[in-house]
């Protein structure tokens, strides 16, 4: 059985191709950015930490990918930079591993980003959101996100991939525009 990140990657691969445009809403250490860059035409990546942007640039260079545009800004401002239809987006919520754990994603900016991405999403396009609930801010974000996702317009399919017997483990939510 896939872990939540592999599951998210498999969803993205299923619904994208080499002509697709994708967004990495939380570049972090750059692994999802590189994954996307190897499967789509263009990747737009966002993070609020310069360390994350620099590490992602380095990782892209190491993997010889040059179809990535990175922005040192919150994912809540995606529409300030992306004005074309997208086929996929990824979120890996929480904090940057091996860094300041007080800098985390927040429900308000994440929900705004999801709303903006949904308005850009092509029919059949997908958004994956991996939610980490092992820390206080993650738990707060989860509550707000779950409320938001349950109320989404039914023109979007929303599913959850979660370990039933590990209630504090991260899980992935997928949104698809029908």
C-alpha positions as YAML, in Angstrom:
chain: A
units: angstrom
residues:
- id: 1
  name: UNK
  ca: [0.00, 0.00, 0.00]
- id: 2
  name: UNK
  ca: [1.27, 3.49, -0.85]
- id: 3
  name: UNK
  ca: [2.32, 6.00, 1.78]
- id: 4
  name: UNK
  ca: [0.48, 9.32, 1.53]
- id: 5
  name: UNK
  ca: [3.17, 11.04, -0.56]
- id: 6
  name: UNK
  ca: [3.42, 8.16, -3.04]
- id: 7
  name: UNK
  ca: [-0.37, 8.15, -3.24]
- id: 8
  name: UNK
  ca: [-0.37, 11.89, -4.04]
- id: 9
  name: UNK
  ca: [2.33, 11.41, -6.68]
- id: 10
  name: UNK
  ca: [0.38, 8.57, -8.30]
- id: 11
  name: UNK
  ca: [-2.75, 10.72, -8.48]
- id: 12
  name: UNK
  ca: [-0.77, 13.53, -10.11]
- id: 13
  name: UNK
  ca: [0.81, 11.14, -12.65]
- id: 14
  name: UNK
  ca: [-2.60, 9.73, -13.54]
- id: 15
  name: UNK
  ca: [-4.09, 13.13, -14.39]
- id: 16
  name: UNK
  ca: [-1.16, 14.97, -15.98]
- id: 17
  name: UNK
  ca: [1.05, 14.65, -19.04]
- id: 18
  name: UNK
  ca: [4.05, 16.37, -20.61]
- id: 19
  name: UNK
  ca: [1.83, 19.27, -21.76]
- id: 20
  name: UNK
  ca: [0.40, 19.93, -18.29]
- id: 21
  name: UNK
  ca: [0.91, 22.93, -16.05]
- id: 22
  name: UNK
  ca: [1.24, 22.33, -12.31]
- id: 23
  name: UNK
  ca: [1.69, 24.24, -9.05]
- id: 24
  name: UNK
  ca: [3.70, 23.18, -6.03]
- id: 25
  name: UNK
  ca: [1.98, 25.35, -3.44]
- id: 26
  name: UNK
  ca: [4.52, 24.49, -0.71]
- id: 27
  name: UNK
  ca: [7.94, 23.73, -2.21]
- id: 28
  name: UNK
  ca: [9.62, 22.89, 1.09]
- id: 29
  name: UNK
  ca: [12.72, 20.85, 0.33]
- id: 30
  name: UNK
  ca: [11.83, 20.65, -3.37]
- id: 31
  name: UNK
  ca: [11.05, 16.96, -3.76]
- id: 32
  name: UNK
  ca: [7.49, 17.49, -5.03]
- id: 33
  name: UNK
  ca: [8.71, 20.30, -7.29]
- id: 34
  name: UNK
  ca: [11.25, 18.00, -8.95]
- id: 35
  name: UNK
  ca: [8.66, 15.21, -9.18]
- id: 36
  name: UNK
  ca: [6.24, 17.56, -10.94]
- id: 37
  name: UNK
  ca: [8.95, 18.97, -13.22]
- id: 38
  name: UNK
  ca: [9.71, 15.47, -14.50]
- id: 39
  name: UNK
  ca: [6.08, 14.87, -15.43]
- id: 40
  name: UNK
  ca: [4.70, 18.19, -16.71]
- id: 41
  name: UNK
  ca: [5.61, 21.07, -19.02]
- id: 42
  name: UNK
  ca: [5.69, 23.88, -16.43]
- id: 43
  name: UNK
  ca: [5.78, 24.04, -12.62]
- id: 44
  name: UNK
  ca: [5.09, 27.13, -10.53]
- id: 45
  name: UNK
  ca: [6.40, 26.76, -6.98]
- id: 46
  name: UNK
  ca: [5.69, 28.82, -3.86]
- id: 47
  name: UNK
  ca: [7.14, 29.05, -0.39]
- id: 48
  name: UNK
  ca: [7.44, 31.76, 2.26]
- id: 49
  name: UNK
  ca: [10.95, 30.73, 3.30]
- id: 50
  name: UNK
  ca: [14.02, 31.72, 1.30]
- id: 51
  name: UNK
  ca: [15.73, 28.56, 2.56]
- id: 52
  name: UNK
  ca: [13.05, 26.45, 0.87]
- id: 53
  name: UNK
  ca: [13.35, 28.33, -2.43]
- id: 54
  name: UNK
  ca: [17.16, 28.06, -2.42]
- id: 55
  name: UNK
  ca: [17.12, 24.36, -1.58]
- id: 56
  name: UNK
  ca: [14.55, 23.73, -4.32]
- id: 57
  name: UNK
  ca: [16.64, 25.64, -6.89]
- id: 58
  name: UNK
  ca: [19.64, 23.49, -5.95]
- id: 59
  name: UNK
  ca: [17.64, 20.26, -6.17]
- id: 60
  name: UNK
  ca: [16.22, 21.26, -9.57]
- id: 61
  name: UNK
  ca: [19.74, 21.90, -10.84]
- id: 62
  name: UNK
  ca: [20.95, 18.54, -9.49]
- id: 63
  name: UNK
  ca: [18.08, 16.79, -11.30]
- id: 64
  name: UNK
  ca: [18.58, 18.81, -14.48]
- id: 65
  name: UNK
  ca: [15.08, 20.29, -14.55]
- id: 66
  name: UNK
  ca: [14.61, 23.80, -15.88]
- id: 67
  name: UNK
  ca: [10.85, 24.03, -16.32]
- id: 68
  name: UNK
  ca: [10.25, 25.48, -12.85]
- id: 69
  name: UNK
  ca: [9.46, 29.04, -11.77]
- id: 70
  name: UNK
  ca: [9.85, 29.65, -8.04]
- id: 71
  name: UNK
  ca: [8.28, 32.45, -6.01]
- id: 72
  name: UNK
  ca: [9.21, 33.56, -2.51]
- id: 73
  name: UNK
  ca: [5.64, 34.28, -1.48]
- id: 74
  name: UNK
  ca: [2.66, 32.70, 0.20]
- id: 75
  name: UNK
  ca: [0.57, 30.25, -1.77]
- id: 76
  name: UNK
  ca: [-2.38, 32.54, -0.99]
- id: 77
  name: UNK
  ca: [-1.04, 34.84, -3.74]
- id: 78
  name: UNK
  ca: [-0.90, 32.24, -6.51]
- id: 79
  name: UNK
  ca: [-3.09, 34.30, -8.84]
- id: 80
  name: UNK
  ca: [-0.59, 37.17, -8.64]
- id: 81
  name: UNK
  ca: [1.82, 34.91, -10.57]
- id: 82
  name: UNK
  ca: [-0.19, 32.23, -12.38]
- id: 83
  name: UNK
  ca: [-2.79, 33.28, -14.91]
- id: 84
  name: UNK
  ca: [-3.11, 30.18, -17.05]
- id: 85
  name: UNK
  ca: [-5.14, 27.01, -16.60]
- id: 86
  name: UNK
  ca: [-3.48, 24.35, -14.46]
- id: 87
  name: UNK
  ca: [-3.90, 20.60, -14.51]
- id: 88
  name: UNK
  ca: [-2.52, 19.79, -11.07]
- id: 89
  name: UNK
  ca: [-1.40, 21.26, -7.78]
- id: 90
  name: UNK
  ca: [0.25, 19.82, -4.68]
- id: 91
  name: UNK
  ca: [0.32, 20.93, -1.06]
- id: 92
  name: UNK
  ca: [2.51, 19.38, 1.63]
- id: 93
  name: UNK
  ca: [1.29, 21.27, 4.68]
- id: 94
  name: UNK
  ca: [3.00, 21.92, 7.99]
- id: 95
  name: UNK
  ca: [6.53, 23.17, 8.47]
- id: 96
  name: UNK
  ca: [9.81, 22.88, 6.59]
- id: 97
  name: UNK
  ca: [11.67, 19.84, 7.93]
- id: 98
  name: UNK
  ca: [14.90, 20.67, 9.79]
- id: 99
  name: UNK
  ca: [14.01, 24.33, 10.14]
- id: 100
  name: UNK
  ca: [12.04, 26.71, 12.35]
- id: 101
  name: UNK
  ca: [8.94, 24.73, 13.35]
- id: 102
  name: UNK
  ca: [7.14, 27.93, 14.34]
- id: 103
  name: UNK
  ca: [6.83, 28.82, 10.63]
- id: 104
  name: UNK
  ca: [3.92, 26.70, 9.42]
- id: 105
  name: UNK
  ca: [1.20, 26.77, 6.83]
- id: 106
  name: UNK
  ca: [-2.02, 28.34, 8.11]
- id: 107
  name: UNK
  ca: [-5.61, 27.45, 7.34]
- id: 108
  name: UNK
  ca: [-6.59, 30.90, 6.05]
- id: 109
  name: UNK
  ca: [-3.84, 31.09, 3.43]
- id: 110
  name: UNK
  ca: [-4.20, 27.43, 2.47]
- id: 111
  name: UNK
  ca: [-7.95, 27.76, 1.93]
- id: 112
  name: UNK
  ca: [-7.45, 30.93, -0.12]
- id: 113
  name: UNK
  ca: [-4.85, 29.11, -2.22]
- id: 114
  name: UNK
  ca: [-7.17, 26.14, -2.77]
- id: 115
  name: UNK
  ca: [-9.94, 28.51, -3.88]
- id: 116
  name: UNK
  ca: [-7.59, 30.26, -6.31]
- id: 117
  name: UNK
  ca: [-6.29, 26.97, -7.66]
- id: 118
  name: UNK
  ca: [-9.80, 25.62, -8.15]
- id: 119
  name: UNK
  ca: [-10.60, 28.66, -10.28]
- id: 120
  name: UNK
  ca: [-7.56, 27.86, -12.47]
- id: 121
  name: UNK
  ca: [-8.06, 24.08, -12.53]
- id: 122
  name: UNK
  ca: [-8.94, 22.46, -15.85]
- id: 123
  name: UNK
  ca: [-11.80, 19.97, -16.07]
- id: 124
  name: UNK
  ca: [-10.40, 16.69, -14.76]
- id: 125
  name: UNK
  ca: [-7.55, 18.52, -13.02]
- id: 126
  name: UNK
  ca: [-6.47, 17.52, -9.52]
- id: 127
  name: UNK
  ca: [-5.17, 19.05, -6.31]
- id: 128
  name: UNK
  ca: [-3.49, 16.91, -3.65]
- id: 129
  name: UNK
  ca: [-3.18, 18.18, -0.08]
- id: 130
  name: UNK
  ca: [-1.08, 16.23, 2.40]
- id: 131
  name: UNK
  ca: [-2.09, 17.29, 5.88]
- id: 132
  name: UNK
  ca: [0.24, 16.84, 8.85]
- id: 133
  name: UNK
  ca: [-1.61, 16.75, 12.16]
- id: 134
  name: UNK
  ca: [1.23, 15.80, 14.51]
- id: 135
  name: UNK
  ca: [1.66, 19.41, 15.72]
- id: 136
  name: UNK
  ca: [-0.69, 22.02, 17.18]
- id: 137
  name: UNK
  ca: [-0.90, 24.32, 14.14]
- id: 138
  name: UNK
  ca: [-1.45, 21.29, 11.90]
- id: 139
  name: UNK
  ca: [-4.41, 20.24, 14.01]
- id: 140
  name: UNK
  ca: [-5.91, 23.73, 13.78]
- id: 141
  name: UNK
  ca: [-5.35, 23.78, 10.03]
- id: 142
  name: UNK
  ca: [-6.93, 20.32, 9.69]
- id: 143
  name: UNK
  ca: [-10.14, 21.39, 11.45]
- id: 144
  name: UNK
  ca: [-10.60, 24.43, 9.22]
- id: 145
  name: UNK
  ca: [-9.66, 22.52, 6.04]
- id: 146
  name: UNK
  ca: [-12.04, 19.65, 6.79]
- id: 147
  name: UNK
  ca: [-14.88, 22.14, 7.30]
- id: 148
  name: UNK
  ca: [-14.01, 23.92, 4.04]
- id: 149
  name: UNK
  ca: [-13.63, 20.68, 2.05]
- id: 150
  name: UNK
  ca: [-16.94, 19.24, 3.30]
- id: 151
  name: UNK
  ca: [-18.71, 22.34, 2.00]
- id: 152
  name: UNK
  ca: [-17.07, 22.37, -1.44]
- id: 153
  name: UNK
  ca: [-19.29, 22.64, -4.47]
- id: 154
  name: UNK
  ca: [-20.31, 19.16, -5.69]
- id: 155
  name: UNK
  ca: [-18.76, 19.95, -9.09]
- id: 156
  name: UNK
  ca: [-15.55, 18.87, -7.31]
- id: 157
  name: UNK
  ca: [-14.89, 15.35, -6.11]
- id: 158
  name: UNK
  ca: [-13.10, 15.35, -2.75]
- id: 159
  name: UNK
  ca: [-11.59, 12.14, -1.34]
- id: 160
  name: UNK
  ca: [-9.36, 11.32, 1.63]
- id: 161
  name: UNK
  ca: [-6.57, 8.71, 1.78]
- id: 162
  name: UNK
  ca: [-5.91, 8.03, 5.44]
- id: 163
  name: UNK
  ca: [-4.60, 5.38, 7.80]
- id: 164
  name: UNK
  ca: [-7.60, 4.33, 9.89]
- id: 165
  name: UNK
  ca: [-5.45, 2.76, 12.62]
- id: 166
  name: UNK
  ca: [-2.99, 5.68, 12.93]
- id: 167
  name: UNK
  ca: [-5.14, 8.70, 13.77]
- id: 168
  name: UNK
  ca: [-2.25, 11.18, 14.12]
- id: 169
  name: UNK
  ca: [-0.52, 10.13, 10.87]
- id: 170
  name: UNK
  ca: [-0.49, 12.55, 7.93]
- id: 171
  name: UNK
  ca: [-3.10, 11.96, 5.26]
- id: 172
  name: UNK
  ca: [-3.82, 13.15, 1.75]
- id: 173
  name: UNK
  ca: [-6.96, 14.78, 0.39]
- id: 174
  name: UNK
  ca: [-7.52, 14.91, -3.35]
- id: 175
  name: UNK
  ca: [-9.78, 17.35, -5.14]
- id: 176
  name: UNK
  ca: [-10.78, 16.80, -8.76]
- id: 177
  name: UNK
  ca: [-12.75, 19.21, -10.92]
- id: 178
  name: UNK
  ca: [-15.46, 17.27, -12.69]
...
